Amino acid sequence: MRKLFTFHGGIHPPENKSQSLAQPIREAGIPSHLILPLSQHIGAPAKPVVTVGERVLKGQLLASARGTVSAAVHAPTSGVVEAIEDRQIAHPSGLTTMCIVLASDGKDEWITLAPTLNYLECQPEEIVARIQAAGIAGMGGAGFPTAAKVNTPPERKVETLIINGTECEPYITADDILMQERPQQIIAGVKILQHLLQPGETLIGIEDNKPEAIAALQTAAEGSDIEVVSFPTKYPSGGEKQLIEILTGKQVPSGGLPLDIGVICQNIGSVVAVEDAITLGQPLISRITTVTGEAVTSPGNFQVLLGTPMRFLLEQAGYLTEKNERLVMGGPMMGFAVPDLDVPIVKTTNCLLAPTPSELPNPAPAQACIRCGLCEQACPASLLPQQMFWFAQGKEFEKLEQHNLFDCIECGACSWVCPSNIPLVQYYRASKSEILFARQEHKKAEQSRIRFEARQQRLERGEAEKAAKRAARKQAAEQRARDTSATGQTGEDDPVQAAIDRAKAKKAAQQAAGSSSESEKQRLEDNVASIRQRLEKANQKLTQAEAENSEHVDALRSGVDKTRAKLEAAEQALAALSPGDKDKVEAEPPVDAAAAAIAKAMAARTAKAELDPAEQAKEKLRALELRLQKTRDRLTQSRSEDADEKVIEALEASIHRLQDKITTAKADLPTAEAD
Amino acid sequence: MELISQYPLISSLLALASLGLVFGAILGFAAVRFKAEGNPIVDQINDLLPQTQCGQCGYPGCRPYAEAIAGGDLINKCPPGGEAGIQALADLLDQEVLPLDEEHGEEKVKAIAFIREDECIGCTKCIQACPVDAILGAAKQMHTVISSECTGCDLCLDPCPVDCIDMIPEEETLQSWHWPLPDPVDSSASIIATDVRNAQHRAA
């Protein structure tokens, strides 16, 4: 006989198990619609791999696992995917979540199943992969993905494999009936897990209120190293940590996992699902669910397809709607009221409890805590519920954590014993989820802070880089300025000087090029042509200005005269070149014609300035008369040559002007002579 | 030695002076060796702020506000932190709990920015405004919000020239839902653990 231990606290609520054990497992049948939530387990929701309108076969993958802590979803029967949408599910919040809705075609046509495995020849990875592919999640109520649980790291030795057949919660008999009816399958499943985990010992723990189940399993386990252990009934010995303590005497450390002390626990339902997956290749598409309570006429256990609406299942058991005030999923201790009868059965639905109001009345109003300490004596986790109640009321989350709130398994024993009807466990649930939420928020805030600071740094870096560039540019400019002043060159900095230099260079190049007489002649001709053009333009302008009586008339006039002088000089140079006197051209380059004209003009001016006013006036008059004469000659010449209208007009205009000037000069002459 | 034995006053003065020197040296060394970098209270305050970086407090981000609080500013200028945030700050700083200063806005439901992508003209103004780099996009390309990084600070709304950004309040999901605290007056809570007791009495 094995030495058994016990855990602190615990209670003995009425069991109410016999009602649902009267009949063997019944098939619930195929409803017209199945609603399959993508999240029937703890961890990431599954990812749909089918599209709306697609026909699927029984056992076909509908949604694949997302990561390791996730479970796949399969079609429980053949049919058509009607929708992938948000539907209400069995959850205390009454919220909706993404579900695949399957319209069954009633044919219940299986997909070709994966070949059966001889697990003895399989590597552990292969078995784990098969369990994961089958979408098995803990069927006791928590729904932790089984593949993630049995995929132990190689360095962690599993000393004890515990199969949990305790089922301590009142009313529920799903595991009990499974053990009674299918002991061989359970033992086969346990052997698969033994092969996978290689545990030092394997125990099946069953409370002593299930003698038939114990007997059946003991018979089935004969000749194997699997030990079936029964122990006194006490709620909540089915809790994982409590069962481990009962069977091994070891306590799972706070915040730790059973594997930390070398133990792995599996639920009976999960073991059966593993056996189906390995030896038959069947995914998890149905489960045993207890339907009980006084509001059903024929309570019992049903093999029900996942996704079956609860209403459909209840009808199989003879549901009396008018007698049932609220429907509970799970047991009376840890279960919760379902928001609607049309929510689906999921992987974790071990029981539907439909009590009459007198069977499970609404709780009486809570009264003040009288500090009786009964809750402390009942707590299976050795916590101080009364103390935690105060902290929860005052939202002192830090103190709650110091009092090991997270070791609370939410079994409800404290609430059950409370003489003041205080819903203690509800306070802990609320505080737990609020703390978890705050942690999550804090994590997110931390992330935001990091991103904010990274951004600040990036901006600062950018600014610094810009400033550095500016400084470098400034420094370079200063350096250049210093260099220039040091060498005394104005350098390239002065654009005017640069332009002058360029012009000079061009001129020099022109002169160098102009050594041959042919090009010289060409150049002179060009020169004459361009000066003539300029003269014409200047004359035009002058005419216009005169017509408009502009102030610039005088300036324009002198401009025209100068240009004319240049033209004459250029013509002379050309004429000189034409006879072929090369030397003369070289001695008197036309480039200097303008300079020569200027020199002549300057000389004339100085000569003029030396004369007395009377002489000057006379000289001016003479010059004017000379110019008049010249102009007249040109006019006659132009006319005889049929020159351009404009030229003739201009010449006529200038003759008039000269005549006027002569008149004025003549008028001035006596005055000048008088001086 | 003779001097000391003859004048006990000198010996005690000497002893005190040498003690003073020794401890002074230890303190001086400790001041250099264990120098605190920055003000640790700023980090603690910053830890309690919601890190939305929204600037509603009048400072350009949560850390600057934390520094301002450490420098004596009031603790009630953070609308996203709300009453709970003020409570936490008051606890940390041992101050009176003040009501939220309405001048800086009111506590709102947490929301996340959403860009109506058809209307986005790709001006990058929101990207420059986002304090946590939660908006992706390039010039003349459509922009979009990384919803998991958005703090709901509203800072992208004003710069948008075509008003194509919406603030969508966060919906409660199964992941974000949490049990409410039981209402002491209303006894129709869905928890049923306490119910069985009465059933037992009836059965007994």
Interface residues (C-beta under 8 A of the other chain):
Chain A: P13 P14 S39 I89 H91 P92 S93 L95 T97 P170 R326 V328 P332 M333 M334 G335 F336 A337 S358 E359 L360 P361 N362 P363 A364 P365 A366 A392 Q393 G412 S415 W416 V417 C418 N421 I422 P423 V425 Q426 Y427 R429 A430 S431 K432 S433 E434 L436 F437 E441 A445 E446 Q447 S448 R449 R451 F452 E453 A454 R455 Q456
Chain B: N46 L49 P50 Q51 T52 Q53 G61 C62 R63 P131 V132 D133 A134 E149 T151 E172 T173 L174 S176 W177 H178 W179 P180 L181 P182 P184 V185 S187 S188 A189 S190 I191 I192 A193 T194 D195 V196 R197 N198 A199 Q200 R202 A203
